[in-house]
Amino acid sequence: MIALRGVCKTFDGGASYAVRDVSLEVPARTFVAVVGDSGSGKTTLLKTINRLIEPEAGEVRIDGEPVRSVPPHELRRRIGYVFQGVGLFPHLSIAENIGITPQLAGWPGDAIRARVEELIDLVCLPRTYLARMPAELSGGQRQRVGIARALAARPAIVLMDEPFGALDPVTRDALGGECRRLHESMQLTTVMVTHDILEAVLLADRIVVMRRGRVVADGEPHELLAGHPDPAVSTLMDMPRRQAARVRSLLEERAARE
């Protein structure tokens, strides 16, 4: 569904690489998490897929078609995009925010209304919220609306850039589960950038690890958890195990005191 071949993007007049010679394939209906340190190139890589960033070298294809052959605005209407800041239009109602992409695509009004109602149900918000403005919703509720908006035009692909990073842990966990459920029920192809290794392990079918603009590891979660020749990748992937061990230790200490 998504194929990158030798993709490169530089900044500072070519002095440094944000993405360097990345080749990657994402089959249809796969959930891929891209992880790595800040500045590793994760978000830049994600944005080359929908042409928010144009690479200097290499090629990106969607379902076999080069993205450069499609006008950027048309391409982005076919690809859902969810990001940390949500980016809802503050002067539009929740219904208008969700329906904006189908409206731009020329859908009839009744089809837009039906799709908006379907999506507000899918992201588990009351339909009464459709008349509200974004400022009247909590951060988690706004992020649910952002997810609904990304799905409004029935895209086959959804890109997510740190979609839950600003949320509290409970809301983050709940929304992550909702996104995985929607991914499966709508048969989406999903690429998510995240700093949270545990989130990547729990949600993704496959994890791509980036460092200094390059892909240094690529595999299913259980494969990477089992070990990797790169010591830094092994340390990164061992983090969920270390966290679980600390939790077990705390529980055992408490049980011993009782």
C-alpha positions in Angstrom: 0.0 0.0 0.0 2.9 2.4 0.9 6.4 2.1 -0.6 9.4 4.3 -0.1 12.5 3.9 -2.2 15.8 5.6 -1.3 14.0 8.6 0.3 16.3 11.4 1.4 15.5 14.8 3.0 18.1 17.3 4.1 17.9 20.5 6.2 20.2 23.5 6.7 21.0 23.8 3.0 21.9 20.1 2.7 24.2 20.2 5.7 22.3 17.5 7.6 20.0 14.7 6.8 16.6 14.4 8.5 15.9 11.2 6.4 18.7 9.4 4.7 18.2 6.7 2.1 15.1 5.1 3.6 13.4 2.3 1.8 10.3 0.8 3.4 7.2 -1.1 2.4 3.9 -1.1 4.3 1.4 -3.8 3.2 -2.3 -3.0 3.1 -4.1 -3.3 6.5 -0.9 -3.3 8.5 -0.4 -1.1 11.6 3.2 0.2 11.7 4.7 2.2 14.6 7.8 4.3 13.9 9.9 4.9 17.0 13.2 6.6 17.8 14.8 9.5 19.6 13.8 13.1 19.1 15.4 14.2 15.8 15.7 10.7 14.4 13.5 11.6 11.4 10.3 9.9 12.3 7.9 12.8 11.6 9.8 13.9 8.5 9.5 10.4 7.1 5.7 10.3 7.9 5.2 13.7 6.1 6.8 12.5 2.9 4.0 10.0 2.5 1.3 12.7 2.1 3.6 15.4 0.6 3.6 17.7 3.6 7.4 17.4 3.1 9.0 16.8 -0.3 12.1 14.7 -0.3 15.1 15.7 -2.4 15.7 12.2 -3.6 13.9 8.9 -3.8 10.3 8.0 -4.4 7.1 7.5 -2.4 4.3 5.4 -3.9 0.7 4.8 -2.7 -0.9 1.7 -4.1 1.7 1.7 -6.8 1.2 5.3 -7.9 3.9 7.9 -7.3 2.7 10.5 -4.9 4.3 13.3 -7.0 1.8 12.4 -9.8 -1.1 13.5 -7.6 -1.7 17.2 -6.6 -0.9 17.5 -2.9 -4.4 18.6 -1.9 -6.0 15.6 -3.7 -3.5 13.2 -2.1 -4.2 14.5 1.4 -7.9 14.1 1.0 -7.3 10.4 0.4 -5.0 10.0 3.4 -6.2 10.5 7.0 -3.9 12.5 9.2 -4.0 12.7 13.0 -1.4 14.7 15.0 -0.7 15.7 18.6 -2.0 19.2 18.4 -5.4 18.0 17.0 -5.7 21.1 14.9 -9.5 21.4 14.9 -10.9 24.6 13.4 -11.9 26.7 16.4 -14.6 28.6 14.5 -16.4 25.4 13.3 -18.6 23.1 15.2 -17.6 19.5 15.9 -20.0 18.4 13.0 -18.4 20.9 10.6 -14.9 19.9 11.6 -15.6 16.2 11.0 -17.4 16.9 7.7 -14.9 19.3 6.3 -13.0 16.8 4.1 -16.1 15.2 2.6 -17.4 18.7 1.9 -14.2 19.7 0.1 -14.4 16.4 -1.9 -17.9 17.4 -3.1 -20.1 14.9 -1.1 -23.8 15.7 -1.0 -25.1 17.2 2.3 -27.1 14.2 3.4 -24.1 11.9 2.9 -21.9 14.2 5.0 -24.5 14.3 7.8 -24.8 10.5 7.8 -21.0 10.0 7.8 -20.6 12.6 10.6 -23.1 10.8 12.8 -21.6 7.4 12.0 -18.1 8.6 13.0 -19.2 10.4 16.3 -20.6 7.0 17.3 -17.5 5.2 16.2 -15.2 7.4 18.4 -17.6 7.0 21.3 -18.8 10.5 21.7 -22.5 11.6 22.2 -24.2 13.0 19.1 -25.2 16.0 21.2 -21.5 17.0 21.0 -21.8 17.6 17.2 -23.3 21.1 17.9 -20.5 22.1 20.3 -17.4 24.1 19.5 -13.9 22.6 20.0 -13.2 24.8 23.1 -16.1 23.1 24.9 -14.4 19.7 24.8 -11.6 18.2 26.8 -8.3 17.3 25.3 -9.2 13.6 24.9 -12.6 14.5 23.4 -10.9 16.8 20.9 -8.5 14.1 20.0 -11.4 11.7 19.3 -12.9 14.3 17.0 -9.5 14.6 15.3 -9.5 10.9 14.7 -13.1 11.1 13.3 -12.1 13.9 11.0 -9.2 11.9 9.7 -11.5 9.0 8.8 -14.4 11.1 7.4 -13.6 10.7 3.7 -13.1 6.9 4.0 -9.3 6.8 3.5 -7.5 3.6 3.1 -4.4 5.0 4.9 -4.2 6.9 8.2 -1.0 8.7 9.3 -0.7 9.5 13.0 2.1 11.8 14.4 2.3 11.4 18.2 -1.5 11.4 18.4 -1.7 10.8 22.1 1.4 12.5 23.4 -0.4 15.4 25.2 -3.0 13.2 26.9 -3.1 11.8 30.4 -2.1 8.1 30.7 -5.6 6.7 31.2 -7.0 8.7 28.2 -4.0 7.8 26.1 -4.4 4.1 26.8 -8.2 4.2 26.0 -7.7 6.1 22.7 -4.9 3.8 21.7 -7.2 0.9 22.0 -9.9 2.7 20.1 -7.5 3.4 17.2 -6.5 -0.2 17.1 -10.2 -1.3 17.0 -10.9 1.2 14.2 -7.8 0.1 12.3 -9.1 -3.5 12.3 -12.8 -2.8 11.8 -12.2 -0.4 8.9 -9.3 -2.4 7.4 -7.0 0.6 7.4 -3.3 0.9 6.7 -1.9 2.8 9.6 1.5 4.4 10.2 2.0 5.9 13.7 4.9 7.9 15.0 5.4 7.6 18.8 8.0 8.0 21.5 6.3 5.5 23.6 7.8 2.0 23.1 5.2 0.2 25.1 2.5 1.9 23.0 4.2 0.7 19.9 4.5 -2.9 21.2 0.8 -3.0 22.3 -0.7 -1.4 19.2 1.4 -2.2 16.2 1.9 -5.2 13.9 5.4 -4.0 13.1 7.9 -1.6 14.6 10.4 0.5 12.6 13.2 2.0 14.7 14.9 5.1 13.3 18.2 6.8 14.3 19.9 9.8 12.7 17.5 9.6 9.7 18.1 5.9 9.0 16.0 2.8 9.6 18.1 0.7 12.0 15.5 -2.0 12.9 12.3 -3.3 11.4 10.3 -6.2 12.6 7.3 -7.5 14.5 7.2 -6.6 18.2 7.9 -10.1 19.5 11.0 -10.3 17.2 12.5 -7.0 18.4 11.6 -7.8 22.0 13.6 -11.0 21.7 16.8 -9.1 20.9 18.6 -7.2 18.2 22.2 -7.0 17.0 22.3 -3.2 17.5 22.8 -2.7 21.3 20.9 0.6 21.2 17.9 -1.0 19.6 18.0 -3.8 22.2 18.1 -1.3 25.0 15.2 0.6 23.6 13.1 -2.5 23.1 13.9 -3.8 26.6 12.3 -0.8 28.2 8.8 -2.3 28.5 10.3 -5.4 30.1 12.2 -3.2 32.6 9.1 -1.2 33.4 7.1 -4.4 34.0 9.8 -5.8 36.2 9.8 -2.7 38.4 6.0 -2.9 38.7 6.2 -6.5 39.7 8.9 -5.7 42.3 6.7 -3.0 43.9 3.7 -5.3 44.1 5.9 -8.0 45.6 7.3 -5.6 48.2 3.8 -4.5 49.1 2.5 -8.1 49.4 5.5 -8.9 51.6 4.7 -6.0 54.0 1.0 -7.1 54.2 
